[in-house]
Amino acid sequence: DRLRSRGLGDVYKRQVQMNDIAYQVVDYIDRHCEDNLTCRAVADAFSYHESYLNRVVRAHTGYSLHSYINLIKVRNATRLLCDSNLSITDIAYRLSFCDSSHFSRVYQEYTGTKPSDVRRLYRHLAEIK
């Protein structure tokens, strides 16, 4: 019984440690979403292997590390599309996409909508108010 309970304690400690790492990584991505974030760059910032961080982030968020980075960039892009007058190209570069075409593809993949349509709809709704 002592061995079994100690084993569960070790599992619990590992889970708590993984959650702590996940929170730190998610916070790091949120704070650095305008940087040129790659899975390798995030892994290097935390001195962990990419595949380990991928497992930790997926367990915590339901998304792979790469997908979570893109999700946060898309979320911030939506805010910029609605709350700024930056061009779509400027938004793409601000969020470290290589060009506006790549940005538009990623944005549409995650939202099902083109960035230009989001901006047009938001501006139309703002005019109605």
N, C-alpha and C positions, 0 to 999 in steps of 0.2 A: 504493500500500500504506500509506503514512504517513497519508493522508487517511482510509482505511478504518479503520485501527486507532484513530486519534484519534476518529473517529465512534463506535466501539464504546465507547471510554472515556467519552465523554459520556453515552451511554446507560446505562452502568454507574453513573456518578456520579448520574444522575437516579434510577435505581432504588434506590441506597443512600439517597439523600435521601428518597425516598418511604417506604422502610422505616423510616427514622428518625422521620419524621413520624407514620407509622402507629403505631409503638411508643409515641410520646408521647401520641397521641390515645387509644389503648386504655388506657394507664395513667391518663390524666386521667379517662376515663369510669369506670374501676374505682374510682378514689379519690373521685369525685363522684357516685356513683350515687344517693345520697339527695337530691341537689340537683334542682331543677327543670330537668333537662337536656333541651334540644331540639337539633336539628341546628344551628340558627342560633346558639344559645348556645355550643356547642362550636366552631363555626367562628369566632365572634367571639373566643373565648378564645385561638385560635391565629392570628388575623388572616389566615385563608384563606377563600376562597369555599366555601360549602356544597357545591356540586357537586364541587369539587376534593377536598375531604375525603371526600366520599362515595365517589369513585373510589378514593382511597388506602386507605380502610378496607375497601372491598369487595375490593380486590386482596389485602389482607393477611389478612382474616378470612373472606372468602367471604360476608359479610353487608353489607347497606347500613348506613350510619351509624345511621339510625333503628332498624333491626332489631337492630343490635349494642347500642344503648342499652337497648332493651327486653329483650334477652337477658340482659344484666348485671343489670338490675333484677329479672327473674324468678329468676335464679340466687340473688340476695341474698334475695328473698322466700322461696324454698324454705328457705334457711338459717334465716330468722326463723320460718317456719312450724314448723320442726322443733325449733329450739333456744330459742324464747322463748314466753312466755305472752301476747304481744301479740295483740290481736284482729285479725282480717283487715282490718277498717277501719283500725286503727292502722298496720298494715303498709302498707296502700295509701297512707295519708297520709305515712308515714315515707319511702316511696320516691317521693313527689311525684306520685302518680296523683291525678286530680281527684276520684275517689270510688271506693268499693269495687266498684261494678258494673263500671266501666271496668277496674280492676285485675283483677278476676276474668275478664273477657273476654280481656284480653291474656295473662294467666297461662295460661288454657286454650288459647289459640291457640298458644302456644309449647311447652306441655307435653302437651297433650291431656287434661289432668286439671284439675278444679276445685281451687282452693286449699284449700277445706274438706275435700275428699277426701284430699289429701296430708296435712293435719294429722291427720285421723282415722286414716289408715293408719299414720302414724308413731307416734302415741300407742298404737295397738293393738299394733304391733310392740314398743314399749318395755315394754308390760305383759307380753308373752310372755317377755321376757328374764329 
